[in-house]
Amino acid sequence: MTAFGAFRRALLGAALGATLLGTPASAQQTVNIQAVTQPNPGIPQWTRVDIPMLREGLPQRSNGRIRVTLASWPERNLNGPEIVRLVRSGQVEIGAVPLNTVAGDVRILDMPDLAGLNPTIQQARRVAQALEPELNRQLERLGVRLIAMAPYPAQVLFCRDRVNSLADLRGKRIRTGGGSINDFVTAVGGQAVGIGFPEVYGALERGVVDCAITGTGSGNGARWYEVTTHMYALPVAWSTYGYFVNLAWWNRLDAPTRELLTTTFRELEDAQWALGDEATEDGINCNIGQRQGCSIGRLVENRPMTVTRATPQDLETLRGILQNNVLPAFVQRCGAGCAETYNRLVAPISGVRAEAR
């Protein structure tokens, strides 16, 4: 079943979901939710999932009791790193942001999506699920918790000039979302540059950066194909992101409301993982102008991009960068406790251990 089918099925069950709240909306207190979720209103994670399932679906499923004011980052003039702080302070009840973008506040958030860790989206989900209880144990000390995690399409390189291999990245200025992808860029001889997602288009256009890393479909939604020519389709990561809630607000909700929100966000999570998988190849096809296989993003017909696919050797090199560069740097930032958590929960899935150095 496609991602669209998954959340369409969820919305078709809205009438049944409303019964979770029991009595009519007029007899209960209205729950108003301020939510800020996606970095760009042009991406399908926003148009195909968040809008129908949160802005439209939750009011429908709650018989009008839950009202959601949903905004994308640009609508609130946000760049990402401040979103968890907004949730923690109660300025918004729900916020979504890639984990590596906010790992400066909570170091362990880098762990589910370390550069080179997950060669497939299926493994990325297994790792996220294995780590969720531990992440929440630490996040709840700060007054927030995760209610869902999801991926963007495979994180690849959009470049102004041709890139055929990792060796071609040496000396290039590469925009990243932060976290361990900075360690990957350094390991291949590039210069990591931190720029908020809404500002990347202009940075590429002006040549402030030579390349930028984002999802195959996310870059398409943000029209990066207008300011780049080549895509190096090495899946560096998945930009796994979290939907965070203010813990005090969450705990004040009545049990039926929490149950409905939990159910909705688990369905949303399923839809976003399915979409991330589907949109990965779709994003490549759309950016290179291949009509067959482009059904989610915008088909680029004027000056389509050129794609270089990752070779098995590239993937093996990426795994070596994880073991020799990314993991040691992460453990140095996060501490021995993070190494223990990684080896206990993630190494059995990845087959790569964090070794003492």
N, C-alpha and C positions, 0 to 999 in steps of 0.2 A: 504494500500500500504506500502511495506517495505521501509526502508531508502534508500536501493539501488535503488528501483524503483523511489523514489522521485527525487534523483539527476540525475538518468539516463534520466528521462523525461525532467529535466531542460537542460541537455546537448543536447538532441535531438532538443531543440528549439534554438540552437546556431545560426543557420543561420538567424532566425528571429531577434534574439537579436542583431546581427551585424548591422541591419538597424538603431538601435538607434543612432549609431555614424554617420550615413548619408553618408559621402563621403569615398572613398577608403583610406586605411591606408597610401598609399604613398602620399596623399594630405594633411595629417594631422600630427601634431607633435606626436611622439611616447611617450607613458606614460610608464615609467619604474617603477615597484613597487618592493621594497624589503619587504618581509613579513616573519615573524618568528611566527609559530603558535603552534605546538604540542610538548609536553614534551618527546615524544618517537616516533621514526619512525615505530615502530612495531604495533601501535594501529590503529584500523579501522577508527577513526576520521581523521587520517592522510591519510591512504591508500585509503579509500573508499569515502572520501568527499573532504578534502582539496586539494589533488593532482588533482583529476579529475575536480573539480569545479573552482579552482584558478589557479594552474600551467598550466593546459591544457585547461580548459573551458574558462577562460577570454580571452586569445589570440585568441581562435577560435571565440568566440562571438563578439569580436571587430575587426574581419578581420585582425588580426595581429597588431593592433595599440597598445594594452595594452600587455606589457610583464611582467611576474611575475617571480621573483627569489624567490623561496619558500624554506625555511629551517626549520628544526625542532630545538628545543632547543639544543640538543647535538651537532649538526653540527656547531652551533655558540658558543659552550661552555657556555651556559646560564643555570641558575637554576630556573628562574621564576621571582623573586622579582624585577629584574632590567629591565624587558621588557617594562613596561609603561614609564620608564625613557628614554629608547632608542627611543620609539615612540615620546615622548615629545620633545626630542632633535633633532629629524629628522634623526637619524642614520638609522632607518627603517621607512617606511611609515605605515605599518600595523603590529601589534603584538597581539598575543592571549595568555591569561594567566588566570587561575582561579581567580575570584574576591577576594577570601579570601587571596590569596598569595600576593596581592598588596594592601590590606586594610590598611597596615601600613602607606601608603602614602595618602590614601583617605578613611577615616574611614567608610563612609557610604557604601562602596563597600561590606562590610561584610553582609549587610542587606538582600539581596535576598536569601542567602543560609545559614542562621544561623543554627547551629546544632540543629536538632530536629524540625525545622520549617515546613519542607515539607515532609509529610509521603509518598506522591506520586509524580511522575514526572510531572503529569498533574498540580498539585498545584504549583510545582516549576516553571513551565512556566508561570502560571497566575501571580505569584508574580513578576517574572522577567519583564514581560510586564508592570505590573502596576508601577514598579519603574523606568523603563528606562528613561522617560523624566526627572525625578528628578536627577537621576545619571548623565545624560548628562549636566544638568544645572550646577552641581558642577564641573564636569570634564572639561568643556569648559573653566573654569577659569584658568585651568592649561595647556590649549593648546592641549587637546586631546578630543576625543569623542568615544562613542560606536557606532558601526554600526551593531552589532549582539551580541546576547548572546545565549549560548547553554550549555547543561549538559554533563558530563561524565555519565557512568552507576552509579547506586546507590553506594555511598561511604560506604564501609564495612571494617571489620577488617580482615587482613591476619596475622595469628599468628604462631609463631614457635611451640607452644604447644596448647593443647586443651583449647578452651574457649566456655563455654556453656551458659553464661549469663553475664550481666553487672557486677555482683559481682566478676566474675573471672578476671576482668580487674584491680582490686585493686592491687597496687604495681608494675604494669607492665610499662615498658618504651615503649611509643607508639609514633611512627612517625606520625606527622600531617603536613598538608600544611599551618598551621597557622590559624589566625583568631579565630572565635568562637569555632572551634573544640578543641582548647586548653582548653576552658572553660568546654566543655563536658568531656574531659579526666580528668581534675582536679576534676570535680564533682563526677566522678565514682571512684576516688582514684588512678588514674594512673598518670604517669609523662609524660607530652608532650615533645617531642623532635623534633626540627626543622631540617629537612634534605631535601635538594633538591631532586626532583623526580629521576633524573638520578643516584643519589648516594644511593638510598634506598636498591637496591638489595644487594650491598656489606654490608650495615649496618645490614641487616637481616641475611646475610650469616655468618657474624662474631659475631652476638649476641650483637651488639651495641644497638639494640632495640629488644624488645620481639614481638611487633606487629607493623603493619603499616596500615594506612587507605588510601584506594584509591578505584576506581571503580572496580566492579567485573570483567569487561572486560579489564580495564586498567592494573590491576595487572596481568592478563593473558598475555596481550601483552608484558609486561615487564618481563615475566617469573618468577614472584614471587613464583609460585608454586614449583619452584626448591629449594627455601630457606625457605618455610613455610609448615606447615602441615594442619592447620585448618583455616576455614573461618567462622566468625561470621557474618551472613547476616542480620544485623540490619542496615537499611538505615539511617545512621547518617545525611547525606546530599547528594548533587548531584554534588559538585564541579562545580557549575555553573561558566562558564568562559566567558570572553568577547573578542571580536575582536575590538581592539582599533585602531583608525587612528590619525595621526598627523593633528590637526585642520587647521593649516595654509596651509599645502599641500592640504587638502581636499577642502578648500575654493578657492584655486587657480585653481582647475580643472574646465574645461568647463562643462556646464550643462548636455550635453548628456553623458559625461564620468561619472559624478556623478550619473546620472540616471541608467546607466548600472551597475555600482558598487553596488548601492543600491539594484537594482533588484536581482543581483547575490547573495548578502549577505543575502537577505531575503529568497531566495531559499536554500542557504547553511544552514541558521538557521533552516528551516523546516526539512532539511535532517538530521542535527545533533540532533535535538530533537527526531526525529523518531528513529535514530540510538541509542541514549542513552536509550530509552525505550526498544528497541529490544535487545540491548547488555547486559542489566542488567541480565536477566535470562539466556541468552546465556553464559555470563561469569561464572555464577555459574555452569551450566551444563558442560562447557568445563573444568573447574578447578577440578571438582569431577570425571571426566572421563566418563560422561554420553553422549554417542555418539548421541542419540536422543535429539535434542534440542541444539546441538553445531554446528552451521553453520558459525559463524563469527570468533570466536577465535580459538586457538590451543587446540585440544583435548589432555588432559593429560592422557596418558595410563600407563606411568611408575610412580608409587607412586602418584596416584591421591589424591587430598585433601579431607578432611572430612568437611562437612558443617553443621552448626547449624543454623536453621531458627529462626528468631525473633518471639516471642510469642506476643499475644495481650497485655500481662502484660509488656513486654519489651517496646512496643510502647507507652504505657501509662506512663511508667517511663521516657522515653525519652521526652515526652511532658512536664512532670513535671520538668525535667532538663531545658528545654527551658524556662519555666515560672519563675522558681526560681533561676536559675544560669546563663544561657546563656543571656537572655534578660537584666537582671540587669547589668551584666558585660559589655555588648555591649553599653548600654546607658551611663554607666560611662565613657567608652572610647570615645564615639561619641558625647555625649552631649544631652541637652534637645531638641534641634532641631531635632535630629534623632528620639527621642521618639515620637515627634509630627508627623513626617513623617511616622514612622512605624504604629502608631495608625490610621492615616488617610488613608494610602494606603494598608497596609498589614494586619492589624488586622481584617478588614472585610472578608478577605479571609481565614486567619488562625484560627480565633476564639479565639486567645490568645492576650491579650493586654499587653503593657508595662506599668506597674504601677509605680507611683512615690514612691520612698523609702527614 
